[in-house]
Amino acid sequence: MFLLFLSLIIGTTAIAWADAANVFNQLVMKRAELEKRHGITSLECFPFIENIGSDADQARWVERCHQGVQTLARALDEAPNTDLKTVGISTRFLQVGGFHARLIRWDASHQEMVRALKENPSLEERNRFLEKIFQLKKTIRSRLSIRDLYCSQNISNDQCMQGYATLALVKPVGSLAKKRWREVIVTDSSLPQKDPSVLPLRFNDSTEAMADSLQNLKAQDIWRQRRPMYEEIQQKYGAGFRALQLANFFCALDLTREECLTAASNLNEASQDPTLRDKDWGEAMAHRHNTLIRNDYDLVFRFDLPPREIIRVFSDKPSQAEVQAAVTRVETLETRTRNNAAGLRAVCDLVDMRSPWCVQAFENFLKFLRAYREYSVNPPWTELMFVDGRQLSRVNFALNSKMRTTYLYIDVHTRYAELEKFLFHFRHRTAGPRAMPGG
């Protein structure tokens, strides 16, 4: 996957460059190293985190992920035979998804990391565990019509076994015998999944509770139950939301009715501020923990954030005029970068990107093309994608993208001097010395 990438960048000069690089760019390099040297095929930063905090907090979580990855890389040199394929940098150690996936604590010491990696069950213990899982799933499928049954990777192997053992005791009586499920996931919450066709079952529920969920729990029912709440919100606060030209308001599913109404009231009061009315508003989500600006339009805010704090935080959003000007500028700059002699098409991530940042990134790339007209990129690279390296979801996207064999991913916040050095690690070998930065 990343083999050619690594053949170009893993060396003393690449390491020296990485020492000065920003966190996201270092993560991309280290992730590639883990794949080549240790066979890690999937790496995510805090994949199950709910309590992120603010935008500044989110950037710190990315830094913590990088710290954990660095410790992991050193520890794997002392514990090389782990059969590890999937790693999630997390707040705890946990063996998940069988025996090839782990959650790794980001702030573990080197010795703690080595010890955790070496704590692997024997081959006999693994086989016994897998045989038990196989037999439990066989029993479940003989009683219940479930096409796909699996455990989430935020519960341990033992918790997965516990959930399967309970589910195997559910008797298909009455209408339950005729029901069919496309996907059932054993996890730590009964809240609906992003895919409404996936039925979540808590691993520590009783047999009766699981049977009731199988019989009655539907994501559509959750939304149907919350519809009166949203109708009340629209009646009370619709005028304020329309003043913002807010496209959509909704609450995280773990918020109660009272908490959701509190969030709507606070946002409505904040909507009276003329500064906020001059912003572009897309989707606003009330959350239990987080307050984040996702892109030019969409945001997340903590349900109990006071109106004055909502005004303070989201005053940082660009105005409607600034967004429109930036979007137009991006389109112009993107056109100028096409069919360049370097052989790289520059693109900005289409998800959760702020257009003014994209403008700066494109301008830096065009500056590079003007400065180094002899430059050409080494195959197979064809695209340079700028992503927001301070957002966990976009970091995880870039670290695991299926396009990473041809796309070079770089932080949109990368300074020009670093962009120069980054691109010259991927130059075509025929590039002459005069094309080097500082040459």
N, C-alpha and C positions, 0 to 999 in steps of 0.2 A: 504493500500500500504506500508506505512512505519511504521505500528503500532508496529510490533515486534522490529524493529530498535529502536523505541522510548522507548519501555519498558526497553530496555537494557541501553540506554545512557542518558535519561533525569533524572537527579538526581544531588545531590550536588557534587559528585565526578566528574561526567561528565562535569558539568558546570565549575568546577575548572580547569579541563583539557583543556576545550575549550578556556579559557582565554589565555592560552599560545600557542594555536595551530595557524597554519598559516591560512590565510584568507579563502582559498578554503575549508579546513576541517571544519572551523567554519560555513561557508555557508551551507554545507551539513547538519550539525547538526541543524542549525536554520531553514532550509527549512523543515526538518522533524518535528520540533516543530510546525511550522505554519500549517502543514497538520493535525497533531493530535489535536491541540487545537482550530484551527479556520477553518478547512476544506479547506485550500488552496491546490488545487490539481495541480496547475501549477505555477511555479515561474521561471522567466527569468531575466537575467541581460542585460539591454540595448539591447533589441531584434531588434531595428530598427536603431541602431547607424551606421552612415557611417564614421564620422570623429573620428577614433580611435587614429591615430598618429603613434607612434613608439611602439616597444615591451615594453619599460618601461612605456609608457603611457597606454598601454593595461592592464598591471598589476595594475596600479592605478585605472582604470575603475572597475576592479574586487573589489578593496578595497572600492571604492565608492558604489558599489552594496551592499557589506556587511554592510556598514554604513546605507544605506537605508533600508535594511532588518531588521536591529536591531531596527531602529526607528519605522518601521511598526509593528514589533512584540509588542513593548510597547504600541503603539497607539491602536492596536486592543483590548487590555485589557480594554480600555476606550470606544471603539466603537465596541462591539463584534457582533452586529447583522447587519452585512453589506451584507450578502449573497454573499460575495466575493469568487470566485473560482480560477480565473486566475489573476496573478499579473505580471506586467513587471516593473522592476526598471528602471527609465527613467530620462530624464531631465525636465519633465513637468508632471503635473497632467492631466489626461484625462480619462473620462468615455468612454469605448469602448466596442464593441461586445455585445451590449445589456446592462444588468445591473449586470452581474456577473464577469466582467473583468475591470481592471483599469491599467492605467499607473500611477506610483507613482514617485514623484520627489525625487531623491536620497538624496539631501541635505536639505530637508524640516525639519523644527524644529518639536519637538514633538507636539506642539499645532497646527501647520499647518497641520500635518498629521492627527491628530484627527478630526480637522474641515473638512478636505477634505473627510474623511471616513464617516462622519455624514451627508454630503451633498447629501443625496439620495432622489430621487423623491418619492412621495407617491405611493402607490399601484395603485391608480386610474390613476395617470400620467403615470406610467409604462404601464398599460394596454392600455391606449389611444395611446401611442407611438407604442407599439407592433402591435396594430390593424392597425395603419396607414402603418407601414412597411409591414404587411401582405397584405393589399389591394394594395399597390404599386407593390409588387412583383407579385401579382395575375394579375394585369393589364399588367405588363411587359411580363409575360409568356404567356398571351393571345395574345400578338402581336409578340413576338420574341421567337424563338426556342432556349432557353438557359436551359441546363440541371441543372447546378449548378450556383447559383448567390449569392454572399455574399460580405461583406465589409471587408477590411483589418483592423487589430487592431491598425493601426497607424493613423486612423482618428476617430473623435468623433462620437457619436451617431447622433448628429445633421447633421454633414457632410455626414454621411451615408444616412440619410433621404434625404438630398439635392441631392445627386447623384442618388438615386432611383427615386426621383420626376422628375428629368430631363430625365432619361432613359425612364420613363413611357410615355414621350411625343414623343419619337422617333416613327415615322410612318413607318411601314414595306412596303415601296413602292419599285417597281422594283425588282431587284435581291435580295435586302435585305430580302424580304418576304420568299425567299427560302433558305437562309443561316441558318446554325445550328452551335451552339457553345457549346463546352463541359463545359467550365468554364468561367465565367466572374467575375472579381473582381473589385469592386469600391474602389479606393485607392487615393493616392496623387501624382501619377506619371504615365505617359504613357509608361515608359521604360519597355521592355519585362521582364517577370518573369523568374525564373529559369526553370519552366516548360513551354516550348514553346506553349503548348496547352491552356494555361491560358491567356485570353485577359484582359489587364488592362484598366480601364476607370477612368479618373480623376474625382473626385466628383464635382469639380467646373467647368467642361467643359460645353459649351453650348450644346443645343440639336443637333445643326448641327455638332459640333465637335464629339460628341458621335456617331452620325449616320455615320460619315466619318470613325471613328475608327472601328466601327462594320463592315463596308463595306470593308475597305482596310488594317487595321493594322494586320500584321502577323510577328511573331518573325523571321520567315525565311526570310522575306523581309528585315529586319534590317541587318541581316548577309549578305545578297546578296548585299546590298548597300555598305557594308564595305569591301567587298572582294577586290576591286581594291586597297584600302588603304593597306591591308595586302600584296597584291602582290607587291606593291611599296616598302614596308618595307623589304620584302624578297629579292628584287632585290638590294636595297641599303645596307642592313645590314646583309644579310644572312650569309656572310662569318664570320663576328664577332660572330654571334650567334652560328654558327657551331664550332667555336674555343672553345666556352664554352661548347659545346655539350648540348646546351639548347634544351629541348624537345619541349617546346611550349611557344610562346609569344603572349599575347593578351592584349587588353585594356578594361577597364570598359566601359560600354555602354554610360555613360554620358560624356565621353571624346570626344572632337571634333577630326576631322582628324588631325588638326595642333598639338593638344596636344598629340595625340598618336604618331605622327611622332617625336615630341620632345623627348618623352620617349624612343622610339626606338633608336634615335640618341645618347642619353646619355648612354644607356646601351651598345650600340655598342662601344662607346669610352672607357667605363670602361672595356670592354671585352679584351682590349689590355694588361691589368694588369696581370702579370704572377701568382700572388696570386689567383686571381679569376679563372684563368684557371685550377687551381689545385683543384677546388671545384666540387662537384656533383650538376648538375643543372637539375631541372625538369621543373616546370611550373613557368613562370614569368609573373605577372599581373601588368600592369601600372594602378595606381589608382589616384583619385583626391587628396586624403588626406593622405593615409597610407603608411608606410614603415615597413614591418613585415617579420620576418623569420618564416615561418609556420612549417617547419620540416627540415629534412636533405637535402631536394631537392627543395622544392617549396618556393616561396617568393612573396611578394607584395611590390612595390616601388612607391613612389609619382612621378607622370609623369614629374615634373620639377626638380627632385633631380639631382644636378650636378654630373658629372662622378666621381669626387674625393670623393663625399659623398657616392655614390653607392659603391665605392671600400672600403671606411672606414667601412660602415655598414656591408656589406656582407663578409668582411674578417673574421668576427666572425663565419661564417659557417665552419664546420669541413671539412678537406681535404677529397679527395676521399679515401685515405688510412685509415684515421681515421674512416670514415663512415663504410667502409667494415670491419674493425677490430671490431667496436662496434656492428655491425649487427651480426657478427659471435659470438661475446661474448654473446650477448643477447640470441641467439639460444641455446648456451651451458648452460647458467644459467637457462633459462626457462625449459630445460630438467631436470636439477637438482632439481627444485622445484616440479616436478610432484609427485603425490601419496605420499605426505608428511603426517606425523602423525597428523599435525594440521588440515587437512581436507580442506585446502584452496589452490586453484589453482591460482597462481599469473600470471597476464597478463598485458601487456602494451597496452594502447589505440592504435589502428591501424591507427588512423587519427591524423595528425598533432602532431607527437611525434618525438623528437630528440633522436636518438638511444643512445648517451652517457648518457643522463639522465636516460634512461631505464636501462642501465647497472648498474648505481649506485643504483637505486631502487631495482633491483633484488638482488644485493649484500647485501643491508641492510636487505631484507627479509630473505635471507639465513643465515645471521648473527643471526637474531632473532630465526630462527628454530634451529640453533646450540646451542644457549644460553638457550632456553626454550623447551627442548625435551618433557616435559610433557604437553605442551600447546595443546589444541584442541579448535577449533572454535565452537561456539554455532550454532545449526541449526536455520534458514534455509540457513545461509551464506555458499556459496561454492566457490566464486571467490573474489580475491582481485585485483581490476583494478587500475593501476596507470594512471592518466590523467594529462595533463598540466594544472594546476590550474591557470595559468596566461593568458590563451587564452579564451576570452569570449565564443566562439563557443563551446569549449570543456567543459567549466563550465556549460553552458546551457544544453549540452548533458547529463552530469552527474546528474544535478539537476532534470531532467525530464525523465531519462531513464526508459523504461518499465522493465528493468532487475534489478531495484534497490531493489527489494524484496529479491534477492539472491546475488547480487554483492555489495561488499563494495568498494566505490570509495574514493580514497585518492590521494592527490597531489603528483606527481612524485618528487617534490622538498622537500618533507617532510624529516626532519632530522631523524636520527636513533632513538634518544631518544623519539621523538614524535611518531614515528612508534610503538615503544614498548607500549607506553601508549594507543595509538589508538587501537591496536590489543587486549589489555587486557580488553577493554570495550566490546569485543565480544567473550570472552573466554567461554568455556563450564563451567557450574557451578560446575562441579566436580574438576576443576583445583585447585590444592592445593596452599597454601601460598608460597611454595618455587618456584612456577612458576611465581610469581609476579616480575615485574622489581624492582631491588634493594633488593629483598628478599634473 
